[in-house]
Amino acid sequence: MGLDNPIHIAFVLVLLLLVFGAKRLPELGRSLGTGMRGFKESISSESPAAPALAAADESAAPPVVATAAEHPAA
């Protein structure tokens, strides 16, 4: 039922050609490739801000929890 049949793939390609036109398909492919490449690079490489954020989280004071003695029930 999926795109395992070559006829299905050909049909999708013809449909894309009709919808977007022959001029825009290379543009779309290039944009998609650039976006995928940038996403992959951002996931695989650690950003320089990540260690600074981790250090800031560790130095933050723990949250203050009120006890029942400080706030009696009304």
Z-matrix of the N, CA and C atoms (Angstrom, degrees):
N
C 1 1.440
C 2 1.531 1 110.99
N 3 1.312 2 118.77 1 -18.89
C 4 1.462 3 121.39 2 -176.66
C 5 1.520 4 111.56 3 -87.48
N 6 1.311 5 114.61 4 -150.28
C 7 1.464 6 120.75 5 -178.94
C 8 1.521 7 111.61 6 -95.12
N 9 1.319 8 118.01 7 33.27
C 10 1.452 9 121.04 8 -179.27
C 11 1.523 10 112.33 9 -82.53
N 12 1.308 11 117.70 10 -16.38
C 13 1.460 12 122.64 11 -179.96
C 14 1.536 13 108.70 12 -92.77
N 15 1.341 14 119.09 13 131.22
C 16 1.469 15 120.82 14 179.70
C 17 1.530 16 113.11 15 -60.09
N 18 1.312 17 117.72 16 -28.19
C 19 1.469 18 119.84 17 178.55
C 20 1.529 19 109.89 18 -67.84
N 21 1.333 20 117.15 19 -36.43
C 22 1.462 21 120.30 20 177.43
C 23 1.528 22 110.59 21 -64.47
N 24 1.313 23 116.44 22 -42.49
C 25 1.465 24 120.51 23 179.64
C 26 1.527 25 110.10 24 -63.88
N 27 1.325 26 117.07 25 -43.86
C 28 1.469 27 120.87 26 178.16
C 29 1.525 28 110.43 27 -61.73
N 30 1.322 29 117.28 28 -40.76
C 31 1.457 30 120.88 29 179.15
C 32 1.530 31 111.07 30 -62.63
N 33 1.324 32 117.61 31 -42.87
C 34 1.465 33 121.39 32 179.03
C 35 1.524 34 110.15 33 -64.69
N 36 1.324 35 117.89 34 -40.73
C 37 1.466 36 120.80 35 179.04
C 38 1.520 37 111.71 36 -64.52
N 39 1.329 38 117.10 37 -42.04
C 40 1.470 39 120.42 38 177.79
C 41 1.521 40 109.96 39 -65.25
N 42 1.307 41 117.25 40 -39.75
C 43 1.457 42 121.25 41 178.34
C 44 1.531 43 110.90 42 -63.10
N 45 1.329 44 117.37 43 -43.04
C 46 1.462 45 121.02 44 176.79
C 47 1.526 46 111.35 45 -62.56
N 48 1.319 47 116.46 46 -39.72
C 49 1.462 48 121.09 47 178.50
C 50 1.516 49 110.58 48 -63.06
N 51 1.314 50 117.30 49 -40.05
C 52 1.461 51 120.59 50 179.40
C 53 1.527 52 111.96 51 -70.88
N 54 1.308 53 116.96 52 -38.05
C 55 1.462 54 120.30 53 -176.79
C 56 1.528 55 111.33 54 -74.47
N 57 1.315 56 117.42 55 -48.29
C 58 1.462 57 120.57 56 -173.53
C 59 1.525 58 113.85 57 -97.03
N 60 1.307 59 118.76 58 -23.16
C 61 1.456 60 121.10 59 -178.52
C 62 1.517 61 111.61 60 88.25
N 63 1.330 62 115.16 61 157.69
C 64 1.466 63 120.73 62 -175.82
C 65 1.527 64 112.18 63 -68.60
N 66 1.325 65 117.50 64 -27.00
C 67 1.460 66 120.25 65 -177.01
C 68 1.531 67 112.34 66 -76.44
N 69 1.329 68 117.22 67 -33.92
C 70 1.462 69 119.88 68 -175.33
C 71 1.520 70 113.56 69 -88.14
N 72 1.319 71 119.29 70 -19.14
C 73 1.462 72 120.42 71 -178.02
C 74 1.531 73 113.43 72 -60.31
N 75 1.340 74 119.52 73 -46.13
C 76 1.478 75 117.56 74 177.11
C 77 1.527 76 112.60 75 -62.45
N 78 1.338 77 116.86 76 -36.17
C 79 1.464 78 120.61 77 176.73
C 80 1.517 79 110.99 78 -61.49
N 81 1.327 80 116.19 79 -46.17
C 82 1.464 81 120.67 80 -179.82
C 83 1.523 82 111.29 81 -63.83
N 84 1.321 83 117.06 82 -41.24
C 85 1.455 84 120.82 83 178.65
C 86 1.515 85 112.13 84 -63.55
N 87 1.327 86 115.47 85 -41.98
C 88 1.464 87 120.29 86 178.88
C 89 1.520 88 110.94 87 -64.89
N 90 1.327 89 116.59 88 -44.07
C 91 1.465 90 120.54 89 179.74
C 92 1.526 91 111.05 90 -64.50
N 93 1.318 92 116.35 91 -42.06
C 94 1.459 93 120.32 92 178.78
C 95 1.525 94 110.90 93 -63.64
N 96 1.333 95 117.07 94 -42.79
C 97 1.464 96 120.98 95 178.75
C 98 1.511 97 112.20 96 -64.00
N 99 1.332 98 116.62 97 -41.63
C 100 1.462 99 120.39 98 178.87
C 101 1.524 100 110.77 99 -64.99
N 102 1.316 101 116.38 100 -42.23
C 103 1.457 102 119.83 101 178.77
C 104 1.513 103 112.47 102 -64.49
N 105 1.340 104 116.54 103 -42.73
C 106 1.463 105 120.51 104 178.74
C 107 1.520 106 111.34 105 -64.95
N 108 1.327 107 116.48 106 -39.69
C 109 1.462 108 120.86 107 179.41
C 110 1.532 109 110.32 108 -64.46
N 111 1.336 110 117.01 109 -44.58
C 112 1.455 111 120.55 110 178.76
C 113 1.521 112 112.24 111 -63.69
N 114 1.339 113 116.12 112 -40.05
C 115 1.463 114 120.13 113 178.31
C 116 1.515 115 110.61 114 -64.17
N 117 1.337 116 116.79 115 -43.21
C 118 1.461 117 120.69 116 -179.37
C 119 1.529 118 110.81 117 -64.70
N 120 1.324 119 116.82 118 -40.41
C 121 1.466 120 120.11 119 179.03
C 122 1.524 121 111.24 120 -65.97
N 123 1.330 122 116.55 121 -38.37
C 124 1.464 123 118.81 122 -178.60
C 125 1.521 124 111.28 123 -69.90
N 126 1.310 125 117.47 124 -30.29
C 127 1.463 126 119.99 125 178.30
C 128 1.521 127 110.93 126 -78.00
N 129 1.339 128 116.97 127 -43.03
C 130 1.461 129 119.93 128 -174.07
C 131 1.529 130 112.95 129 -76.28
N 132 1.307 131 118.21 130 -31.28
C 133 1.466 132 119.59 131 -179.48
C 134 1.515 133 109.55 132 -100.90
N 135 1.309 134 114.85 133 142.80
C 136 1.452 135 119.77 134 179.25
C 137 1.518 136 108.51 135 -84.40
N 138 1.285 137 117.55 136 131.44
C 139 1.454 138 120.61 137 -179.23
C 140 1.527 139 109.91 138 -75.07
N 141 1.335 140 118.04 139 152.10
C 142 1.460 141 120.22 140 -179.31
C 143 1.527 142 112.68 141 -66.88
N 144 1.316 143 119.00 142 -21.32
C 145 1.459 144 121.44 143 -179.09
C 146 1.527 145 111.68 144 -79.16
N 147 1.321 146 118.51 145 -19.39
C 148 1.464 147 121.42 146 -176.05
C 149 1.535 148 112.91 147 -62.01
N 150 1.341 149 120.87 148 -45.65
C 151 1.471 150 118.78 149 178.16
C 152 1.525 151 112.39 150 -64.39
N 153 1.320 152 117.72 151 -34.96
C 154 1.460 153 120.37 152 179.52
C 155 1.518 154 110.26 153 -66.68
N 156 1.318 155 117.41 154 -39.20
C 157 1.458 156 120.45 155 178.40
C 158 1.524 157 110.86 156 -66.79
N 159 1.308 158 117.16 157 -38.73
C 160 1.464 159 120.50 158 179.42
C 161 1.527 160 110.12 159 -65.25
N 162 1.326 161 117.83 160 -40.35
C 163 1.458 162 121.12 161 178.90
C 164 1.522 163 110.64 162 -66.73
N 165 1.316 164 117.88 163 -37.23
C 166 1.461 165 121.26 164 179.12
C 167 1.522 166 110.58 165 -66.57
N 168 1.317 167 117.38 166 -37.74
C 169 1.457 168 120.92 167 179.32
C 170 1.526 169 111.03 168 -66.40
N 171 1.325 170 117.90 169 -37.67
C 172 1.458 171 121.60 170 -178.25
C 173 1.524 172 111.44 171 -71.47
N 174 1.341 173 118.09 172 -32.20
C 175 1.455 174 120.78 173 -176.83
C 176 1.521 175 112.55 174 -85.68
N 177 1.323 176 117.91 175 -9.18
C 178 1.460 177 120.60 176 -179.81
C 179 1.525 178 109.99 177 -69.31
N 180 1.306 179 114.16 178 145.74
C 181 1.459 180 119.40 179 -179.84
C 182 1.530 181 109.55 180 -72.21
N 183 1.321 182 116.34 181 146.40
C 184 1.473 183 118.39 182 178.50
C 185 1.523 184 109.97 183 -68.22
N 186 1.310 185 118.41 184 154.62
C 187 1.464 186 120.76 185 -178.63
C 188 1.533 187 110.78 186 -66.66
N 189 1.304 188 114.98 187 147.73
C 190 1.450 189 121.18 188 179.83
C 191 1.522 190 107.91 189 -88.64
N 192 1.330 191 114.98 190 128.34
C 193 1.462 192 120.35 191 -179.51
C 194 1.516 193 108.32 192 -109.67
N 195 1.335 194 115.66 193 126.27
C 196 1.471 195 120.11 194 179.69
C 197 1.523 196 108.65 195 -79.37
N 198 1.329 197 114.09 196 141.64
C 199 1.459 198 119.07 197 178.47
C 200 1.528 199 109.05 198 -96.89
N 201 1.317 200 116.25 199 167.80
C 202 1.463 201 121.31 200 179.58
C 203 1.521 202 111.19 201 -65.31
N 204 1.341 203 118.59 202 -29.36
C 205 1.466 204 121.76 203 -179.35
C 206 1.514 205 110.78 204 -68.95
N 207 1.331 206 118.17 205 -32.72
C 208 1.457 207 121.88 206 -179.71
C 209 1.528 208 111.52 207 -75.76
N 210 1.314 209 117.46 208 -34.14
C 211 1.463 210 122.66 209 -178.02
C 212 1.519 211 109.70 210 -127.48
N 213 1.337 212 117.49 211 85.07
C 214 1.454 213 118.83 212 -179.22
C 215 1.535 214 111.23 213 -67.18
N 216 1.308 215 115.24 214 151.54
C 217 1.453 216 120.02 215 179.55
C 218 1.506 217 109.70 216 -70.90
N 219 1.316 218 115.65 217 144.01
C 220 1.471 219 119.91 218 -176.54
C 221 1.496 220 112.67 219 -84.79
